[in-house]
Amino acid sequence: MPPCRFFKSFRWNPITSKQIYQVKNWDTNGGCARIDLMKARIVFMGSPEFSLPVLQMLAREYKVVGVVTQPDRPSGRGRAMTPPPVKQLALSLGIPVIQPEKLKQPENMAQLAAWKPDLIVVAAFGQILRQNVLDLPPFGCVNVHASLLPLWRGASPIQAAILHGDQVTGVTIMKMDAGVDTGAILAQREVEILPDDTTETLSERLSLEGAELLKETLPAYLSGRLSPVEQDSSCATYAPMLKKEDGLLSFDLTAQELVRRVRGLRPWPGAYFFWGDTVLKVHRASALAAQDAVPGQRSVQGALPAVGTASGWLVLDEVQPAGKKSMSGEEFLRGARHWVS
């Protein structure tokens, strides 16, 4: 099998003049519609904080006529109904918002059609788009995905890259099709994964890079100067949606693997294990090479709590016992009289 090929980072030359794009077979007279690029009508679909830089960029550069985001959900200890970050930003920008449980419902499709989008931009929306949505705008739907497709298709690409020990990830601008992250690629940019990156810190950098890459890509795409390139599906890997129980640490893994799980599962679902009947969350950890570690054995290494693994000690740098605040491993040991097993 030939080696997989991926796009390299690039930058488009700045476009300073007013742009006119053409869409073949759009009007009923067989001609080409001509639209001022700055007047292109864009609908944005997104929900979490990852989506915010993309929406902010679009609102500065284009006419965003509507936003589709997830419904308000219970959140926090009080389980108060909390709007998604994209809704809060859109309302502050004066952009109309709908929050469908299912986009396919007739009233939601009617609103989407009423906005008359030329393009739909998607960034971490959280729902699969049906073909009638993909076909609605003349320029289709473009997605900002947090991986170098076809690597890590699916719901958890940032977590998957950290969990599997990747040293580089990136963002992809993709023309969406009916599959899950299978659409043709418009642009990609690599982003280094730092040794101490968590899903939270890496997501922040990827969201900024994604917004910048989209800003550079859209003028060329809308003016017909950029042709999508099909993905090589033989190289595809998959990142399924995470569940709460995925955070439970198994000490049959190596210390290095467990450190990656602590990093990759932060902030959600969070890494944890059971100490007796108590749930102990692990916010930061490091690996210590050792030949004498026994999986699950509790110890103290360098004044910090540690647990034996399949290879080495998992040193607990920052933990949070159930019902208490987060604390350093050293502080935890001062109150954990029976830690050493």
N, C-alpha and C positions, 0 to 999 in steps of 0.2 A: 504494500500500500504506500503511495507517495506521501511525503510528509505534509502535515497540515500547514496551510498558509494563512496568515493573519495580516490585517491591515497594519500599517505603521502610523505613528503620530504625524499629524500634518497641520498646517494652517493655511487657510485660504487668503489670497490677497485681499486687502480691504476693498470694499465696494463703496465708492463715494458718490456715484451718480444715481439718479432715480432709476429704479429697475422696473422693467415691464416683463411679465412672464406670459407665456402662451400655453393654453391647454387644448390639445387637439381633440376633436370630436365632442366638444362640450356643448356648443350651441346647436340649435335645430337646423340651421342653414348650411351646415357643413363647413363653416369657416372656423376661425380660431378666436377664442375669447381673449381679450387683452385687458389686464387688470394692473393697476398701480400696486407694486409690491408692498408698499407701506400701508395699503388699504386692504390687504389680504385679511379675510375674516378667519380667526383661529379660535377653536374650542380647545380648552385644556382639560385633561383628565388626570388627576393625581390625588393623593391623600396624605401621606406622612411628611415629616420634615425633609426627607430626601427630595421631595418634589418642589420645595419652595424656591430654590435658586432658578429653576427652569421657569416657573410661573413669573417670578420677578423679571427675568430677562425678557420673556414674551410680552409682558405688560409695558416694558420700556420701548421695545422695538416694533411691536405690531399691534393690531387691533384685536384684542381678546374679547370676544362677544359673549362668552359663557364659560363656566367652569362646572365640571361634573366631579363629585367627590363622594366618599363614603358617608353613610348616615352618622349622626352623633352616637357615641357609644359610652356606656358606663366606664368610669376610670377612677383610679385612686382608691384609698381606703374607704371613703364615703360613697364610692360608686356613683358619683354625680355624673349626669350626662355631659359629655365633653365633645365639642366639635373637633373634627380633624384639623390639623394645622393649615391645610390648603384652604379650607372654608374661611378660617379667620383672616388669612391674607387676602383672599379674593374679596371678601366683604369690605376690608379696609381700602381696597383699590377701587371699590364701586363696581365690581363685576358681578353679574347675576350668577347664582349658584343653584344647582339642583343636587339632591342627595338620594339617589335611588337605591333601594335594596337590590333591585335587579334592573339593569338598564333596558332590558328587552320589553318591559311593561309599556303598553301603548302610549300612556301619557308622557313617559320619558322620551320615547322615540319621537313623539310629536314636538316636544320642546327642542330636542336636538335638531330636528329638521327645520324648525322655525328660526333657529339661529343662522341657518344657511352658511355653514362653515366651508371655507375653501380647503382647510386642512385641520385635522385633529392631531394634537400632540399629547402623548401619553407618557407619564413618568410615575411608576409605582402606584397605579390606580387601584389594583386589587380585584378587578373583575375581568373575565375574558370577553373580548369584543366579538360579537357575531358578524357574519358576513355582510348583513345589511347596514351595519354601522361602518365597517371597513369601506364599503362602497359608496357611502353617503357623500363625503367631500370629494371634489374633483382631484385633489392631490393625495387622497387616501389618508392613512393614519401613520404617523411617525412616532416611534417609541425610543425613549432614552433608557437603555438597559445597563445595569451596573456590572458588566463583565465583558471580556473579549470574546464575543460569540464566534463560533458555536460552543465555546466553553461556558459551562454553568448556565444553561437554560433553566428557567424555572423561577420559583418564588423567593429563593434565598441565596442569590449568587455571591453576595458579599461574605456571608457566613461561610459558605462552602469554600471559597478561596482561602480563607484563614484556616479553617478546619483541616484542609488537605495540605497545608504547608506551602502554598504557592508563594513565590517571591514577587510576582508581578500580576496585576489584574488590570482593569481599565473600564472604559465606557464605550458603548456602541450606540450609534444612531442607526435605527433599523426601520425600513418600510414594512409595516406589519402585514401579515397574512393570517389565515385562519388557524395556523398552528400556534403552539406555545413557544414564542421566541425563535421562530424558524424563518422569519422574513429576511429579505435581501438587505445587505449592509450598505449604508450610505457613507459612514465614516466611523473610525475607531481611534482611541487614544489610550496609550498605556499609562498606568499609575503604579508606582512602586508600593509594595506592602512593607511597612516598617516593622522592625522586630517587636515593638511593643504595641502595634496597632490592635485595637478592638474593632468590632463591627461598628460601634458608634463613631470612632475617630476616622476610620477608613470611609464610612458612609459620607461623612461631612466633606472629605476631599473629593470623593467621586461625584457627589452632587454638584459641586462647584465646577469640576472639569466637564461634567455632562452638559451643564448650562452653557458653558463657554464653547464647547464643541458644537452644540446645536446652533448657537448664534452664528458661528462661522460656516455651518453647513447649509442652513436653510436658504440663504440667497442663491447659492449655486443650484440647489435642488429645485427651487421654485422657478428659476429662470431656465431650467432644462439643460444646465451644464454639468449635471452630475447624474450618472446612471447607477442604480443599485447593482450590487454584485451578490450573486447567490451564495449562501453559506455552504460549506463542505460538511454535510451532516455526518459523514463517517468519523469526524473528529469531535462530535458533540458529547458533552457531559451534562449531568443533570443535578439540579439543586432543589429538592422537594421542599415544600413548606414545613417549617419546624413546628414541633409540638412542645408543650410544657415539660413533658417527661423526658425530652431530649437533653434537658439540662442535668440529669442525674449522672454523676461521674462514676465510671467503672474503673477500679484500680487494677484491673487486669490489662489495661492499656499502659503504655510507657509514660514516663513523666513528661517527655516532650509532647506527646500526643495530648495529654491532659492539659498542659499549658495552652496549647492551641484551642482546646475546647473552652477553657476559661475565657480566652480572648475573643473567640469567635461567637460565643453565646452571650456576650455582654453588649447591650443591656438586657435583651430578651432572647430566650427564656431565662437566662442566668444559670450559671453552674452551681451545683449544690451536691451535698451527700448527707447521709444520716449519721449523726454521732449519738448512738443510743436511740432515744426517741426524739432527739432534737435535729431539726433541719439546720445545717450550717451552709450558708451561701458563701461562695468563693468569688471575690471580686478581682483579686490579682494573685498570681502564683508564679513560681519559677521552678525550674528543674535542677536537681542536684544529682550528678552521677554518683552511683554507689553500687557495689556488688552485694551488699548485705541486706538490701531492702526487700521486705516481704510484702506482697500486695495486701493493702488494707491495714498494715501495722502502723500504729501511731508512734511518733517520735518527736524529739526536739532537735533541730539542726540549726546551729548558729543562733540560738535564742529565739527561734521561730518554730511554730508547729509544722509538722511535716507528716505525710502519709506515704507509706511504701507503695510502689507500683510494680508493674512487670519489669521495669528497668529504671532504677533510680528512685529518688525521693521527690514527691511533689511538695514543695515548700509553700506554705500558705502565707503570703505577704499581707493580704487584706481579706478579712472575713466579716460575716454578719450573722450572729446567732439569731434564731427565731425570736421576734419581738423586740430586738435591740437594734441599736444603730451600727453602722459599719465601723470597723476598728482595725487597727494594725494587728498583725499576728502576734507581736510581742505583747500588746495590750490584752489580747484575748487570752494568752497563756497565764497572765496574772490572775485571772478569775476562773481558769479551767483546771481545777485541782487534780482531776483524774484523767488528764489528757493522755499521758503516756500509757500505752497498753502493755 
